[in-house]
Amino acid sequence: MRNGSSKVLGFAPAWVVAKFLASRDLLRIPREVELLGLDFHSNQEADAARREVADAARSESV
């Protein structure tokens, strides 16, 4: 019984906070910013992510 109640006591506050942040659009960056790639801290991170996606796409097509 203790284990179940601790899961509820841990999940419930996190769920409430997530709902609050989502209602204020603070949970994620705006979609426009994400699509533009401005969510990266540097161009090097963006380039590495693009290479990773391209490599994954190539490996799936083979």
C-alpha positions as CSV (number, residue, x, y, z in Angstrom):
1,M,0.0,0.0,0.0
2,R,2.8,2.4,0.7
3,N,4.4,2.0,-2.7
4,G,1.1,2.8,-4.5
5,S,0.5,5.9,-2.4
6,S,4.0,7.2,-3.0
7,K,3.5,6.9,-6.7
8,V,0.3,8.9,-6.6
9,L,1.9,11.5,-4.4
10,G,4.8,11.8,-6.8
11,F,2.7,11.7,-10.0
12,A,-0.2,14.0,-9.0
13,P,1.9,17.2,-8.2
14,A,4.0,16.7,-11.4
15,W,0.8,16.3,-13.4
16,V,-0.7,19.5,-11.9
17,V,2.5,21.5,-12.6
18,A,2.7,20.1,-16.2
19,K,-0.9,21.1,-16.9
20,F,-0.3,24.5,-15.5
21,L,2.8,25.1,-17.6
22,A,1.0,23.7,-20.7
23,S,-1.9,26.0,-20.2
24,R,0.5,29.0,-20.2
25,D,2.4,27.6,-23.2
26,L,5.6,27.4,-21.0
27,L,6.1,23.7,-21.3
28,R,7.7,23.8,-24.7
29,I,9.2,26.4,-26.9
30,P,6.9,27.9,-29.5
31,R,6.4,25.7,-32.6
32,E,7.6,28.5,-34.9
33,V,10.9,28.7,-33.1
34,E,11.3,24.9,-33.1
35,L,10.7,24.7,-36.8
36,L,13.2,27.5,-37.5
37,G,15.8,25.6,-35.5
38,L,16.3,28.5,-33.1
39,D,16.0,26.2,-30.1
40,F,19.7,25.2,-30.5
41,H,22.3,27.0,-28.4
42,S,24.8,27.1,-31.2
43,N,25.0,26.4,-34.9
44,Q,27.3,23.5,-34.2
45,E,24.5,21.7,-32.3
46,A,22.1,22.4,-35.1
47,D,24.5,21.0,-37.7
48,A,25.1,17.9,-35.6
49,A,21.4,17.3,-35.3
50,R,20.9,17.7,-39.0
51,R,23.6,15.2,-39.7
52,E,22.1,12.8,-37.2
53,V,18.7,13.0,-38.9
54,A,20.2,12.7,-42.4
55,D,22.3,9.6,-41.3
56,A,19.2,8.0,-39.8
57,A,17.2,8.6,-42.9
58,R,19.9,7.1,-45.1
59,S,20.2,4.0,-42.9
60,E,16.4,3.5,-43.1
61,S,16.4,3.7,-46.9
62,V,19.1,1.1,-47.3
